[in-house]
């Protein structure tokens, strides 16, 4: 999957556009004061983002394993979407350059918490991620249902376009 990305710049552009769109949706529609510790979580989708620095950034097999596993979570209960792509290097000092980015969007916080505790998830961390990753940073953020619906529609359109391209060839 990722090896093919290098051969298809349009897919790379689509992934970058998807990451940018998700970030913009989160910033524009999801930015709000965080609830206090004693209040219950707000309803809304949860974006679970991993920035991954690989021990060997040239290890295509490790990239493929992580990408394949990311795709496999698509059918997990409570998952809206999954995507894995190469980190986009930046020259600004504020930009953290990483090798792979993984984004999994959950319907709500309860779905994220169930995923975190799932033995299959723990197995993937031990058997796929830990051996390949030098460092992993995880960022979880809550997005209003309205904003998440817009992102879900955009992702659905992207999937439909990808399926169309696959079957048209």
C-alpha positions in Angstrom: 0.0 0.0 0.0 2.6 2.6 1.0 5.1 1.4 -1.6 2.4 2.1 -4.2 2.0 5.6 -2.8 5.4 6.6 -4.1 4.3 5.5 -7.5 1.0 7.4 -7.3 1.6 11.0 -6.4 -2.2 11.6 -6.6 -2.8 9.2 -3.7 -0.1 11.0 -1.7 -1.7 14.3 -2.4 -5.1 12.8 -1.4 -3.7 11.6 2.0 -2.1 14.9 2.7 -5.3 16.7 1.8 -7.2 14.3 4.1 -4.9 15.1 7.1 -5.1 18.8 6.4 -8.9 18.7 6.1 -9.2 16.7 9.4 -7.0 19.1 11.2 -8.9 22.1 9.8 -12.2 20.6 10.8 -10.9 19.9 14.3 -9.5 23.4 14.7 -12.5 25.3 13.3 -15.4 23.2 14.7 -14.0 21.2 17.6 -12.0 23.8 19.5 -13.8 24.4 22.8 -13.0 24.6 26.5 -12.2 21.1 27.8 -14.6 19.8 30.4 -13.6 19.8 34.0 -12.4 16.6 35.6 -15.8 16.1 37.4 -18.0 16.6 34.4 -18.8 13.8 31.9 -17.2 13.7 28.5 -18.9 15.7 25.8 -20.5 13.7 23.0 -18.7 13.7 19.7 -16.1 11.8 17.6 -12.6 11.2 18.9 -9.6 11.6 16.6 -6.8 9.3 17.6 -3.6 10.4 15.9 -0.2 8.7 16.2 3.1 10.3 15.0 5.5 7.4 14.6 9.3 7.6 14.3 10.7 4.4 13.0 13.9 2.8 14.2 14.8 2.3 10.5 12.9 4.9 8.3 13.9 2.9 5.2 12.2 -0.3 6.4 9.3 -0.6 3.9 8.2 -3.9 5.5 7.6 -2.2 8.8 5.7 0.6 7.0 3.5 -2.0 5.3 2.8 -3.9 8.5 1.7 -0.7 10.2 -0.4 0.4 7.3 -2.0 -3.0 6.9 -2.9 -3.1 10.6 -4.3 0.4 10.5 -6.6 -0.6 7.6 -7.7 -3.7 9.5 -9.1 -1.5 12.3 -11.6 0.0 9.8 -14.2 -2.7 10.7 -13.7 -2.4 14.5 -16.9 -1.4 16.4 -17.0 2.3 16.9 -14.4 3.2 14.2 -15.5 5.7 11.6 -12.4 5.7 9.5 -8.7 4.9 9.4 -5.8 6.3 7.5 -2.0 5.8 7.5 0.5 7.8 5.5 4.0 9.2 5.4 4.9 12.1 7.6 5.3 15.3 5.6 8.6 16.9 6.5 8.6 20.6 7.2 11.3 23.1 7.6 9.8 25.3 10.3 11.1 24.7 13.8 7.6 24.1 15.1 7.1 21.1 12.8 7.8 17.7 14.2 9.1 15.5 11.4 8.0 11.9 11.8 8.0 8.9 9.5 4.4 7.7 9.7 1.1 9.2 10.7 -1.9 7.1 11.7 -5.4 8.5 12.3 -8.3 6.5 13.6 -11.6 8.3 14.1 -13.9 6.8 16.7 -17.6 7.5 17.1 -17.0 8.6 20.8 -14.7 8.4 23.7 -16.2 5.1 24.9 -15.3 3.5 21.5 -11.7 4.8 21.9 -11.4 3.4 25.5 -12.7 0.0 24.4 -10.2 -0.1 21.5 -7.3 0.8 24.0 -8.2 -2.1 26.3 -8.8 -4.6 23.5 -6.3 -7.5 23.7 -5.9 -7.4 19.9 -4.8 -3.8 20.2 -2.4 -4.6 23.0 -1.0 -7.5 20.8 -0.5 -5.1 17.8 1.4 -2.7 20.1 3.7 -5.5 21.3 4.2 -7.4 18.0 4.1 -4.8 15.3 4.5 -1.2 16.6 7.1 -1.7 19.4 9.6 -3.6 17.4 9.5 -1.1 14.5 9.1 2.3 16.4 11.7 4.3 18.0 9.2 6.8 19.3 5.4 7.2 19.2 3.4 10.3 20.2 -0.3 10.0 20.5 -2.8 12.9 20.3 -6.5 12.3 21.0 -9.0 15.1 20.5 -12.7 15.4 20.7 -14.6 16.9 17.8 -18.3 18.0 17.8 -20.7 15.6 16.1 -21.4 18.2 13.4 -17.7 18.6 12.5 -17.2 14.8 12.6 -20.1 14.3 10.2 -18.5 16.6 7.7 -15.2 14.8 8.0 -17.0 11.4 7.7 -18.7 12.6 4.5 -15.4 13.8 3.0 -13.7 10.4 3.9 -16.7 8.5 2.4 -16.4 10.6 -0.9 -12.6 9.8 -0.9 -13.3 6.1 -0.5 -15.9 6.2 -3.2 -13.5 7.9 -5.5 -10.8 5.3 -4.8 -13.2 2.4 -5.4 -14.3 4.1 -8.7 -10.6 4.4 -9.8 -9.9 0.8 -8.9 -12.8 -0.5 -10.8 -12.5 1.8 -13.7 -9.0 0.5 -14.5 
